[in-house]
Amino acid sequence: MKRNNLILTSLIALILLSVACEKKVAPIDDYSVTVEYKSSGAKYVTGDLVISPKDSLFFDFTITSAVADIAVVEIQKNNAKIDTFKMAGSGVRSFSALKKYMSDSASGDYTYRILARDAKGVFLGDGDKQIKVTITPDFVFHSYRFLYVPDSTAKTNKCYFSTVDGKVYSYTDGAAKSADIDFGYFYDTTTTGAPKHTIYALTASTFLPYDISTWTKNATIFKKATTPAFSTLLSGSGLNAAGITNLSSGTTNKATALASGNLVYFKTAKGKYGCLQVNFIEGSNASPTTYINVDVKVQK
């Protein structure tokens, strides 16, 4: 019994000695890295913000380490390094810089952070601050819209299109929305050659069964072109640049002889640049069952 008590006492003594001798390791937060973001204007980043594609971003910052020397400062976007600053000499505890970037053209959330490393590349800290930059589209994409040849009897075929809401309208329901309608579609039998599928501004309407004399007739202008490709138009600024280039000459109030794959650049009466892509066409006559399917991108 005495022997057992002696063993137990020895074990307790060893445990207490082990606890007393345990080495304390300072957590990485003890480096006390802080990042100060300064604001000198509307485009200066100090916290989460929402911007347009291809917008400017200014980072005016000071990063400070209270304990460890800074050897390298990085700016990261989505955890990928986009800028590196190497400190000259040793003993650097604070660093300031002003950097300008252009935001991405694709919409979505992007995370930026500014961090410090020591001479061995060990992460010192980022001030526990990551900034989320949300890019919102400055254009609208209306996809997979069907436009039918206008019918002269029921007058219910959807043959008009509004870039404002992306909806298609018939003669029956279009009158109340004519101020928002930017173009119509019909099969123009007067066009030389084939095919005769036509997109037109309401100022150029020649479909006699439809009396639109009391409608608002927006004077949209058009031009068929091949570049830039529809898939590369990812921002309002891109549409603006492509529109100015393509519509600088040779514009008309109609885009005629359309076929699958054609691109039609346009400018609305409200001054918005856009592009229409013909996806496919069904029919080759003026029958009410003939239609055209399009994608449309337009500036907001």
Backbone bond lengths (Angstrom), bond angles and torsions (degrees), N, CA, C in turn:
res aa  C-N    CA-C-N  psi(-1)  N-CA   C-N-CA  omega(-1)  CA-C   N-CA-C  phi
1 M - - - 1.465 - - 1.526 110.36 -
2 K 1.376 116.20 -45.89 1.459 120.10 178.67 1.520 110.15 -61.94
3 R 1.351 115.14 -37.93 1.466 119.27 179.62 1.528 111.35 -62.19
4 N 1.352 116.76 -43.28 1.472 121.53 179.21 1.530 111.17 -62.20
5 N 1.333 116.61 -42.06 1.466 120.09 179.60 1.518 111.06 -63.81
6 L 1.347 115.44 -36.63 1.454 120.17 178.79 1.530 111.18 -64.95
7 I 1.322 116.28 -41.43 1.470 120.73 178.40 1.522 110.74 -64.04
8 L 1.346 116.89 -44.41 1.457 121.66 -179.68 1.518 111.01 -62.34
9 T 1.318 116.57 -42.90 1.456 121.15 179.50 1.520 110.90 -62.69
10 S 1.327 116.32 -40.24 1.468 120.91 179.58 1.524 111.56 -64.78
11 L 1.328 115.74 -40.62 1.466 119.89 178.87 1.519 111.76 -63.29
12 I 1.332 116.02 -42.75 1.464 120.32 179.46 1.523 110.25 -62.80
13 A 1.331 115.90 -40.74 1.464 120.16 179.60 1.522 111.31 -63.79
14 L 1.329 118.09 -39.35 1.456 122.14 179.02 1.529 111.87 -65.42
15 I 1.331 115.13 -40.64 1.472 119.62 179.30 1.515 110.69 -63.96
16 L 1.343 117.27 -44.87 1.461 121.18 -179.90 1.514 111.23 -63.77
17 L 1.353 116.12 -38.68 1.460 119.88 178.52 1.523 111.21 -65.42
18 S 1.350 115.57 -38.82 1.462 120.68 -179.57 1.521 110.67 -64.61
19 V 1.336 116.87 -43.54 1.459 121.39 178.96 1.517 110.70 -63.45
20 A 1.352 115.81 -42.06 1.459 120.37 -178.29 1.512 111.78 -64.79
21 C 1.342 117.31 -31.18 1.461 121.44 -176.78 1.523 113.50 -94.13
22 E 1.349 117.80 1.26 1.470 120.82 -177.58 1.522 110.18 -61.03
23 K 1.327 116.39 131.44 1.456 121.68 -178.19 1.522 110.66 -83.91
24 K 1.292 116.98 129.35 1.458 122.35 178.55 1.527 109.13 -86.60
25 V 1.346 116.67 127.22 1.457 121.97 178.29 1.517 108.33 -107.29
26 A 1.298 116.38 123.73 1.468 120.50 -177.95 1.516 110.27 -68.21
27 P 1.340 118.46 130.25 1.462 120.38 176.20 1.519 110.42 -67.18
28 I 1.336 115.23 158.92 1.465 119.67 -176.47 1.521 112.16 -62.78
29 D 1.348 117.21 -24.11 1.456 119.91 179.73 1.527 112.02 -63.86
30 D 1.376 116.89 -18.62 1.452 119.63 179.67 1.529 112.06 -65.71
31 Y 1.346 117.21 -13.31 1.454 119.26 176.53 1.531 110.59 -68.13
32 S 1.312 117.13 -22.73 1.473 122.33 174.29 1.523 112.76 53.46
33 V 1.326 115.80 55.77 1.458 121.16 176.59 1.529 108.87 -83.79
34 T 1.322 116.44 132.07 1.461 121.71 176.35 1.524 108.90 -125.24
35 V 1.327 115.80 148.72 1.457 121.62 176.59 1.524 107.98 -126.79
36 E 1.312 115.62 122.59 1.463 121.07 178.34 1.526 108.61 -106.39
37 Y 1.330 116.03 126.66 1.464 122.11 178.07 1.531 108.68 -105.69
38 K 1.316 115.87 126.28 1.464 120.31 -177.23 1.527 110.75 -102.88
39 S 1.309 115.66 144.35 1.460 121.28 179.79 1.515 110.23 -109.81
40 S 1.349 115.30 121.58 1.461 120.01 177.15 1.527 111.52 -123.30
41 G 1.342 116.12 11.25 1.459 120.25 -179.70 1.510 111.18 170.35
42 A 1.341 114.41 -177.33 1.470 120.38 -173.72 1.515 112.91 -66.50
43 K 1.322 118.22 -27.26 1.463 121.24 -174.89 1.526 112.67 -96.54
44 Y 1.334 117.30 5.37 1.457 120.53 -179.39 1.525 110.17 -86.23
45 V 1.325 115.84 131.19 1.466 121.37 -173.25 1.520 109.81 -89.63
46 T 1.317 115.62 122.82 1.467 121.13 174.37 1.526 111.60 -126.65
47 G 1.317 117.04 -12.60 1.459 122.03 179.94 1.511 109.40 -168.78
48 D 1.318 116.95 -172.27 1.465 121.00 -179.73 1.525 110.19 -57.01
49 L 1.326 116.31 140.68 1.460 119.48 -179.58 1.520 110.62 -152.17
50 V 1.331 114.78 162.87 1.465 123.20 179.13 1.519 107.61 -117.52
51 I 1.338 116.85 128.27 1.460 121.32 -177.52 1.522 109.80 -137.24
52 S 1.315 115.77 176.45 1.461 122.59 178.07 1.527 110.02 -94.39
53 P 1.320 117.53 161.21 1.466 120.05 175.80 1.531 111.03 -58.71
54 K 1.326 115.84 145.78 1.471 123.65 177.60 1.525 112.18 60.95
55 D 1.335 116.50 25.70 1.458 120.72 178.13 1.530 109.40 -85.45
56 S 1.334 116.66 163.53 1.463 121.14 179.76 1.523 111.06 -84.17
57 L 1.335 115.46 147.20 1.458 122.75 175.07 1.528 107.61 -132.10
58 F 1.337 116.66 125.41 1.461 121.00 177.38 1.531 109.13 -114.24
59 F 1.327 116.23 128.00 1.457 121.99 174.22 1.530 107.79 -112.78
60 D 1.335 116.74 106.24 1.451 123.24 175.27 1.528 105.53 -108.79
61 F 1.340 117.36 104.22 1.466 119.49 -166.97 1.525 112.29 -137.01
62 T 1.324 114.07 159.21 1.468 123.00 169.83 1.518 107.25 -132.41
63 I 1.330 116.83 124.47 1.457 121.62 177.92 1.527 107.52 -110.52
64 T 1.332 116.65 133.37 1.456 122.21 -174.21 1.523 110.20 -132.16
65 S 1.332 115.82 137.29 1.461 122.20 175.18 1.517 108.28 -116.61
66 A 1.326 117.33 122.26 1.462 121.24 -174.85 1.525 112.75 -79.58
67 V 1.326 118.58 -20.44 1.461 121.16 -172.42 1.520 112.91 -120.78
68 A 1.359 117.33 -53.04 1.462 121.34 -173.68 1.524 111.49 -98.90
69 D 1.333 116.23 150.90 1.455 121.40 176.74 1.525 110.64 -71.88
70 I 1.311 115.81 143.33 1.459 121.88 178.44 1.523 108.92 -95.88
71 A 1.323 115.98 128.56 1.465 120.94 176.46 1.524 111.72 -108.18
72 V 1.333 116.35 -32.82 1.460 121.23 -177.14 1.523 109.37 -140.66
73 V 1.324 116.26 139.51 1.467 122.57 171.74 1.521 107.75 -119.01
74 E 1.335 116.19 133.13 1.464 121.37 -179.74 1.522 110.13 -120.55
75 I 1.315 115.25 146.15 1.464 121.51 165.63 1.518 106.62 -111.06
76 Q 1.322 116.31 126.65 1.459 121.39 -178.16 1.520 110.97 -118.65
77 K 1.329 115.05 148.02 1.467 122.25 171.78 1.514 107.32 -126.03
78 N 1.322 115.81 122.90 1.476 121.37 -176.80 1.522 110.97 51.67
79 N 1.353 115.48 43.03 1.471 124.78 177.18 1.527 113.87 66.12
80 A 1.320 117.25 14.62 1.463 121.49 175.66 1.534 108.70 -113.24
81 K 1.317 117.18 133.35 1.457 122.21 -177.04 1.522 111.03 -68.15
82 I 1.343 116.46 129.45 1.464 120.31 177.51 1.524 111.63 -119.21
83 D 1.346 117.57 -14.01 1.463 121.11 176.95 1.522 109.65 -153.94
84 T 1.351 116.35 144.62 1.460 122.25 179.10 1.523 109.66 -134.55
85 F 1.329 115.49 135.40 1.463 121.82 176.49 1.526 107.83 -123.60
86 K 1.327 117.91 120.28 1.461 122.63 179.19 1.526 108.98 -99.32
87 M 1.330 114.83 132.07 1.448 120.16 -177.08 1.533 110.37 -78.29
88 A 1.308 115.69 141.25 1.456 120.66 176.88 1.523 109.56 -87.87
89 G 1.325 117.16 119.78 1.451 120.92 -179.16 1.522 112.59 80.64
90 S 1.325 115.30 -169.69 1.467 121.26 -178.16 1.523 109.72 -115.28
91 G 1.330 114.32 174.17 1.459 119.65 177.73 1.508 114.70 77.54
92 V 1.339 117.12 15.51 1.464 120.30 179.72 1.525 109.78 -81.21
93 R 1.280 117.20 124.17 1.469 121.33 -179.98 1.535 112.44 -116.74
94 S 1.338 115.85 -10.48 1.465 118.81 -179.16 1.523 109.73 -146.28
95 F 1.346 115.07 144.13 1.465 120.39 -178.99 1.522 108.86 -146.44
96 S 1.352 115.96 138.95 1.471 121.62 179.07 1.514 110.06 -127.04
97 A 1.315 115.61 149.42 1.470 120.13 177.53 1.521 109.26 -160.56
98 L 1.332 114.96 162.10 1.460 122.53 173.44 1.525 107.57 -126.64
99 K 1.332 116.24 120.71 1.464 121.24 -178.48 1.527 109.65 -126.72
100 K 1.331 114.30 141.23 1.457 120.30 176.99 1.521 109.04 -116.88
101 Y 1.329 116.21 135.89 1.462 122.13 176.46 1.528 109.27 -131.27
102 M 1.321 114.49 165.08 1.459 120.59 172.60 1.525 107.72 -109.65
103 S 1.314 116.78 132.03 1.460 120.22 -179.55 1.525 110.95 -67.37
104 D 1.318 115.48 161.45 1.466 120.93 -179.75 1.530 110.92 -67.13
105 S 1.321 115.07 161.49 1.459 120.10 176.80 1.524 111.21 -85.36
106 A 1.319 116.62 -27.08 1.466 120.59 -179.72 1.527 110.04 -82.07
107 S 1.321 117.18 137.54 1.457 121.12 -179.76 1.523 110.78 -73.32
108 G 1.334 115.70 158.06 1.459 120.94 179.18 1.516 110.62 142.08
109 D 1.346 115.43 -173.70 1.461 122.31 179.56 1.524 110.19 -101.03
110 Y 1.335 116.09 134.97 1.461 122.58 178.89 1.533 107.97 -128.98
111 T 1.336 116.11 133.09 1.461 121.19 -177.40 1.529 110.27 -106.03
112 Y 1.330 115.95 126.54 1.458 122.70 177.26 1.529 109.12 -113.60
113 R 1.344 115.96 146.30 1.455 120.26 171.51 1.528 109.28 -152.74
114 I 1.339 115.41 154.24 1.454 122.79 177.97 1.521 107.41 -118.49
115 L 1.323 117.43 125.68 1.459 121.27 -173.46 1.520 111.10 -134.01
116 A 1.342 114.86 163.10 1.466 122.07 179.54 1.528 109.79 -119.23
117 R 1.349 115.15 148.92 1.464 122.71 173.92 1.531 108.79 -130.15
118 D 1.343 115.42 156.26 1.461 118.81 175.78 1.527 110.02 -89.56
119 A 1.329 116.32 -172.89 1.458 120.71 -175.04 1.525 112.97 -65.13
120 K 1.321 117.54 -21.24 1.461 121.47 178.30 1.532 112.32 -93.26
121 G 1.313 116.20 3.33 1.465 120.14 179.75 1.511 113.86 85.18
122 V 1.337 116.55 7.83 1.465 120.49 -179.07 1.531 109.76 -75.58
123 F 1.309 115.47 133.28 1.463 122.16 179.40 1.523 110.07 -64.27
124 L 1.326 116.11 126.02 1.458 121.33 179.24 1.523 113.05 -97.80
125 G 1.346 116.63 -32.98 1.458 119.30 179.85 1.519 111.62 151.32
126 D 1.323 114.78 165.88 1.463 120.93 178.08 1.516 111.86 -131.99
127 G 1.337 115.27 19.08 1.457 118.75 179.93 1.510 113.03 72.25
128 D 1.353 116.01 13.52 1.470 120.91 -178.99 1.522 112.24 55.16
129 K 1.332 115.64 31.64 1.466 118.38 -178.99 1.512 110.33 -131.28
130 Q 1.310 115.99 116.52 1.455 122.40 171.44 1.524 107.37 -116.82
131 I 1.318 114.91 136.67 1.465 120.54 -174.17 1.525 109.75 -106.34
132 K 1.305 115.98 128.95 1.469 121.26 178.94 1.527 109.13 -99.08
133 V 1.320 115.37 121.91 1.457 122.16 176.39 1.525 107.92 -108.09
134 T 1.311 116.72 116.89 1.458 122.15 -178.84 1.525 109.23 -101.73
135 I 1.323 115.55 122.15 1.457 120.81 179.15 1.523 108.69 -100.74
136 T 1.305 115.49 120.16 1.460 120.60 179.84 1.524 109.14 -103.51
137 P 1.310 117.82 141.58 1.471 119.98 -178.69 1.523 111.26 -61.56
138 D 1.338 115.88 138.80 1.463 120.06 173.98 1.527 109.77 -105.15
139 F 1.330 114.66 22.42 1.459 120.44 173.58 1.523 108.17 -142.87
140 V 1.320 115.79 166.25 1.459 121.74 -179.68 1.528 108.67 -117.74
141 F 1.314 115.67 137.58 1.460 121.98 179.61 1.530 108.05 -114.16
142 H 1.329 115.97 110.21 1.466 121.70 176.53 1.530 107.16 -101.12
143 S 1.305 116.55 110.10 1.464 120.60 -171.66 1.526 112.44 -106.30
144 Y 1.329 114.58 144.32 1.468 123.81 169.56 1.534 111.97 58.31
145 R 1.329 115.49 57.33 1.462 120.76 178.56 1.531 109.67 -101.15
146 F 1.340 115.73 135.95 1.463 122.07 179.70 1.529 109.59 -101.44
147 L 1.324 115.77 130.37 1.463 122.52 173.47 1.521 108.19 -121.47
148 Y 1.329 115.73 127.75 1.464 121.21 -176.23 1.529 110.81 -105.46
149 V 1.319 114.82 154.70 1.464 120.53 172.57 1.530 108.32 -59.03
150 P 1.321 119.06 132.95 1.467 120.77 -178.92 1.532 111.63 -61.84
151 D 1.323 114.76 137.21 1.469 119.71 178.16 1.521 109.03 -100.15
152 S 1.307 116.76 138.40 1.464 121.29 -172.79 1.522 113.99 -90.20
153 T 1.333 117.93 -6.62 1.474 119.94 -177.43 1.527 111.36 -100.06
154 A 1.329 117.28 -72.87 1.468 120.27 179.74 1.531 111.56 -72.89
155 K 1.325 116.69 -29.52 1.460 123.27 179.06 1.527 111.92 59.91
156 T 1.334 114.94 40.40 1.467 120.55 -178.83 1.532 113.03 -116.06
157 N 1.323 118.25 -1.26 1.465 119.59 177.02 1.527 110.62 -65.76
158 K 1.313 115.74 138.02 1.467 121.52 -179.30 1.532 108.67 -79.90
159 C 1.311 116.46 100.86 1.464 120.78 -173.99 1.524 113.59 -124.05
160 Y 1.331 117.68 1.57 1.458 121.75 178.57 1.527 109.88 -118.29
161 F 1.332 115.65 150.36 1.465 119.57 -177.03 1.525 111.01 -131.39
162 S 1.337 115.36 138.28 1.463 122.19 176.15 1.521 109.26 -113.88
163 T 1.338 116.51 122.42 1.461 119.12 175.45 1.525 111.13 -76.92
164 V 1.320 117.58 -12.82 1.462 121.52 -179.56 1.518 110.80 -68.20
165 D 1.338 116.66 -48.40 1.465 120.24 -178.45 1.529 113.16 -116.49
166 G 1.336 117.25 -3.35 1.462 120.06 177.97 1.508 113.99 74.65
167 K 1.332 117.10 13.98 1.458 120.63 -177.32 1.519 111.48 -97.55
168 V 1.335 114.69 154.92 1.467 121.11 174.49 1.525 108.31 -104.69
169 Y 1.334 115.35 144.69 1.462 120.71 -175.15 1.519 110.67 -130.59
170 S 1.332 114.34 153.70 1.453 121.08 174.23 1.526 109.08 -98.01
171 Y 1.322 115.84 174.69 1.458 119.43 175.43 1.525 109.87 -61.57
172 T 1.328 117.52 -35.40 1.461 122.21 -176.97 1.520 112.18 -67.44
173 D 1.339 117.22 -45.70 1.466 118.35 -176.69 1.530 112.69 -100.45
174 G 1.323 117.77 -1.22 1.452 120.71 -177.62 1.509 115.21 -81.95
175 A 1.324 118.03 -22.77 1.461 120.71 -176.58 1.528 111.91 -56.82
176 A 1.326 116.16 -43.31 1.467 120.58 -177.90 1.524 112.03 -72.01
177 K 1.339 117.44 -16.76 1.465 121.64 -177.73 1.522 112.18 -115.15
178 S 1.317 117.37 14.85 1.464 119.63 -172.85 1.532 112.60 -60.15
179 A 1.332 118.45 -29.09 1.463 121.03 179.96 1.525 111.72 -64.61
180 D 1.335 116.76 -21.65 1.468 121.34 -179.44 1.528 112.90 -101.40
181 I 1.320 117.52 -6.53 1.466 120.65 -177.64 1.529 109.34 -81.58
182 D 1.337 115.50 128.14 1.467 120.71 -175.91 1.520 113.60 -103.93
183 F 1.316 117.67 -24.37 1.465 118.83 175.84 1.528 110.60 -162.92
184 G 1.313 113.35 163.89 1.452 120.90 176.03 1.524 109.97 -123.22
185 Y 1.333 115.17 171.85 1.467 121.29 178.71 1.527 109.41 -131.28
186 F 1.333 116.15 136.82 1.460 119.50 170.31 1.527 109.67 -156.51
187 Y 1.312 114.96 170.13 1.469 122.36 -179.99 1.515 106.73 -97.95
188 D 1.335 115.39 105.80 1.461 121.32 -170.94 1.529 110.40 -88.82
189 T 1.300 116.35 103.16 1.470 120.57 -178.57 1.517 112.53 -72.88
190 T 1.339 117.31 -9.93 1.467 119.73 178.96 1.528 112.13 -87.94
191 T 1.343 117.01 -7.86 1.457 120.41 -179.61 1.521 110.63 -69.17
192 T 1.295 115.91 135.17 1.464 120.43 177.49 1.517 109.76 -72.89
193 G 1.329 116.06 130.49 1.451 120.15 -179.92 1.514 111.68 80.06
194 A 1.313 115.36 -175.18 1.458 121.70 -178.56 1.521 107.83 -133.93
195 P 1.330 118.56 153.70 1.473 127.59 0.13 1.528 111.93 -78.89
196 K 1.302 115.97 172.41 1.460 121.51 -173.07 1.533 112.94 -116.64
197 H 1.314 116.38 15.92 1.464 120.54 179.25 1.527 109.19 -68.49
198 T 1.342 116.04 131.07 1.461 120.98 -169.57 1.525 112.09 -136.50
199 I 1.335 115.71 135.36 1.457 123.16 168.77 1.525 106.87 -106.15
200 Y 1.322 117.50 135.07 1.465 119.26 -174.24 1.526 111.18 -144.30
201 A 1.331 115.31 153.74 1.464 121.49 170.99 1.521 108.64 -77.04
202 L 1.330 116.98 150.35 1.461 119.58 -178.31 1.524 111.77 -64.14
203 T 1.320 117.61 -19.98 1.465 120.53 175.03 1.529 111.09 -68.40
204 A 1.337 117.08 -15.07 1.465 121.18 -178.15 1.528 111.93 -113.33
205 S 1.324 116.95 19.90 1.459 120.24 -178.18 1.531 111.41 -65.14
206 T 1.340 114.98 129.23 1.470 119.97 178.54 1.523 111.93 -126.54
207 F 1.340 116.60 11.61 1.470 119.75 -179.88 1.534 107.82 -82.87
208 L 1.312 116.55 98.08 1.463 122.58 -169.32 1.532 115.02 -60.69
209 P 1.346 120.22 -33.43 1.471 117.94 -179.67 1.527 114.11 -63.62
210 Y 1.329 117.50 -16.33 1.465 120.35 -179.70 1.530 109.64 -104.60
211 D 1.310 115.47 114.63 1.462 120.98 177.12 1.530 108.66 -90.50
212 I 1.324 117.08 105.71 1.465 120.89 179.95 1.540 110.78 -113.10
213 S 1.295 115.56 29.54 1.466 120.54 -177.26 1.532 112.33 -62.54
214 T 1.328 117.48 -26.56 1.462 120.38 -179.23 1.531 112.31 -96.86
215 W 1.324 117.33 -1.19 1.463 121.12 -178.55 1.531 110.67 -79.23
216 T 1.349 115.59 158.01 1.463 120.75 164.18 1.521 107.48 -73.89
217 K 1.314 116.95 128.90 1.473 120.18 -177.00 1.531 108.90 -114.12
218 N 1.332 114.87 93.84 1.460 120.17 -179.25 1.529 110.73 -69.43
219 A 1.331 115.06 131.80 1.466 121.24 -175.10 1.527 111.35 -90.53
220 T 1.319 116.02 67.00 1.464 121.00 175.83 1.529 109.59 -68.96
221 I 1.334 116.35 142.03 1.466 120.15 175.61 1.526 109.53 -113.56
222 F 1.358 115.99 151.41 1.466 121.29 -173.11 1.524 111.39 -134.55
223 K 1.342 113.46 159.95 1.455 119.84 168.72 1.522 108.88 -159.83
224 K 1.328 116.67 127.69 1.454 120.87 174.44 1.526 108.94 -72.52
225 A 1.330 116.28 138.60 1.459 121.24 -179.85 1.528 108.88 -151.05
226 T 1.297 115.53 170.77 1.475 119.99 -179.27 1.525 113.08 -116.20
227 T 1.330 117.00 -17.16 1.463 120.52 179.91 1.524 110.02 -138.60
228 P 1.347 116.87 155.24 1.451 126.38 -6.89 1.524 112.07 -70.27
229 A 1.327 116.75 161.48 1.457 121.28 -179.09 1.531 110.54 -63.40
230 F 1.309 116.09 148.63 1.466 121.64 -177.70 1.528 111.02 -58.18
231 S 1.324 117.31 -39.01 1.468 121.63 -176.99 1.521 113.01 -67.06
232 T 1.340 117.40 -19.33 1.466 120.69 -178.92 1.523 112.81 -89.89
233 L 1.315 117.39 -4.77 1.464 121.56 179.79 1.525 108.35 -85.37
234 L 1.335 116.47 95.23 1.460 121.94 -170.81 1.522 113.83 -116.72
235 S 1.328 117.26 7.14 1.456 119.48 -179.70 1.524 110.11 -157.53
236 G 1.329 114.27 162.79 1.455 118.91 176.25 1.516 111.73 -63.89
237 S 1.333 116.12 -36.17 1.460 119.37 178.66 1.525 110.95 -66.86
238 G 1.337 116.49 -34.84 1.460 120.36 176.21 1.511 111.96 -65.88
239 L 1.322 116.62 -41.40 1.460 120.92 176.44 1.526 110.71 -65.31
240 N 1.327 115.88 -38.28 1.464 120.29 179.14 1.529 110.72 -62.53
241 A 1.337 115.69 -47.65 1.463 119.89 -178.37 1.525 111.31 -64.78
242 A 1.346 116.13 -44.15 1.464 119.97 -179.84 1.517 111.00 -66.89
243 G 1.340 116.33 -37.68 1.456 120.11 179.60 1.514 112.28 -65.83
244 I 1.331 116.07 -45.17 1.467 119.68 179.57 1.523 110.80 -60.74
245 T 1.333 115.70 -43.32 1.467 120.19 -179.30 1.516 111.69 -63.21
246 N 1.326 116.63 -49.53 1.466 120.75 -174.08 1.521 113.80 -77.43
247 L 1.329 116.25 -28.47 1.462 119.12 -175.99 1.522 112.73 -99.69
248 S 1.313 116.86 12.79 1.462 120.05 179.99 1.527 112.48 -70.53
249 S 1.335 116.44 -19.10 1.467 120.57 177.87 1.521 109.11 -158.28
250 G 1.326 115.19 159.94 1.458 120.33 174.71 1.512 115.74 71.75
251 T 1.328 117.95 21.31 1.463 119.92 -179.63 1.526 110.79 -77.31
252 T 1.313 114.60 160.14 1.460 120.56 179.93 1.515 109.15 -150.61
253 N 1.326 116.74 168.37 1.464 119.96 178.08 1.528 111.87 -90.68
254 K 1.351 116.03 8.27 1.465 121.49 176.73 1.520 109.70 -141.94
255 A 1.322 115.60 148.51 1.465 121.83 167.96 1.516 105.78 -118.78
256 T 1.324 116.84 109.63 1.461 121.34 -170.48 1.528 112.07 -107.80
257 A 1.330 113.60 171.85 1.470 121.86 176.88 1.523 111.73 51.54
258 L 1.338 116.22 46.63 1.458 120.52 -177.50 1.529 111.47 -77.05
259 A 1.331 114.54 146.26 1.459 121.67 178.57 1.525 108.42 -139.74
260 S 1.317 116.40 164.39 1.461 121.08 179.49 1.517 110.42 -55.71
261 G 1.340 116.02 135.11 1.450 121.39 179.50 1.512 114.79 92.68
262 N 1.328 117.65 -11.70 1.470 120.15 179.70 1.530 111.79 -67.04
263 L 1.335 114.87 148.40 1.455 122.04 172.12 1.523 108.56 -112.85
264 V 1.319 115.73 137.73 1.459 121.36 176.10 1.525 108.27 -127.15
265 Y 1.319 116.93 112.02 1.460 120.95 174.37 1.521 108.98 -84.28
266 F 1.327 115.92 145.68 1.469 118.92 -177.18 1.521 110.96 -147.63
267 K 1.319 114.31 163.90 1.459 122.34 173.23 1.514 107.36 -133.82
268 T 1.316 116.94 124.14 1.457 120.88 -176.76 1.531 110.78 -78.21
269 A 1.316 115.41 168.90 1.465 120.80 177.40 1.525 111.53 -64.19
270 K 1.341 116.58 -21.41 1.465 121.53 177.96 1.526 111.85 -86.83
271 G 1.339 116.91 2.39 1.452 120.80 176.44 1.513 115.25 86.33
272 K 1.324 118.30 14.12 1.463 122.09 -179.50 1.531 110.13 -92.24
273 Y 1.340 115.11 130.55 1.452 119.71 176.38 1.524 110.09 -87.69
274 G 1.347 114.53 145.79 1.448 119.21 179.90 1.513 111.71 -156.01
275 C 1.323 114.24 176.17 1.463 120.45 178.81 1.523 109.25 -142.52
276 L 1.311 115.89 136.07 1.464 123.59 177.64 1.521 108.19 -111.47
277 Q 1.325 115.93 131.94 1.460 121.06 175.43 1.527 109.27 -114.69
278 V 1.321 116.56 127.70 1.462 120.99 176.74 1.531 108.13 -82.07
279 N 1.322 115.70 115.67 1.466 119.60 -179.81 1.524 111.64 -81.24
280 F 1.331 115.52 -52.26 1.462 120.30 177.12 1.520 109.60 -162.20
281 I 1.324 115.27 163.46 1.466 122.37 -177.74 1.520 108.64 -131.08
282 E 1.313 115.57 141.96 1.468 121.17 176.29 1.521 107.99 -123.58
283 G 1.330 116.36 119.58 1.465 121.01 178.32 1.515 112.07 104.39
284 S 1.319 114.78 152.34 1.464 120.15 -179.72 1.519 110.63 -139.59
285 N 1.342 115.22 37.85 1.454 120.58 176.71 1.531 108.44 -153.76
286 A 1.326 116.04 -177.65 1.465 121.22 -175.99 1.517 112.79 -86.90
287 S 1.311 117.58 18.60 1.462 120.82 178.91 1.526 111.09 -65.83
288 P 1.330 118.53 145.08 1.470 121.22 178.42 1.527 113.43 -62.10
289 T 1.331 117.96 -12.99 1.464 120.68 178.67 1.537 112.13 -87.25
290 T 1.312 117.11 -8.07 1.462 120.87 178.40 1.532 109.07 -75.36
291 Y 1.339 115.90 136.49 1.464 118.55 -179.41 1.526 111.06 -146.88
292 I 1.316 113.58 166.80 1.459 122.99 176.50 1.526 107.83 -129.49
293 N 1.332 116.15 139.29 1.466 120.43 178.61 1.527 108.28 -111.94
294 V 1.341 116.34 130.58 1.462 120.24 -173.76 1.528 111.79 -134.37
295 D 1.325 114.97 155.46 1.466 123.66 164.29 1.515 107.20 -111.19
296 V 1.327 116.53 143.32 1.467 120.66 -177.89 1.513 109.74 -134.74
297 K 1.332 115.79 130.54 1.457 122.05 171.56 1.521 107.97 -117.52
298 V 1.336 116.45 136.03 1.462 120.59 -177.61 1.517 109.81 -148.23
299 Q 1.315 116.47 147.11 1.464 121.08 177.22 1.527 111.25 -61.89
300 K 1.319 115.42 147.58 1.461 119.54 173.36 1.529 109.33 -73.72
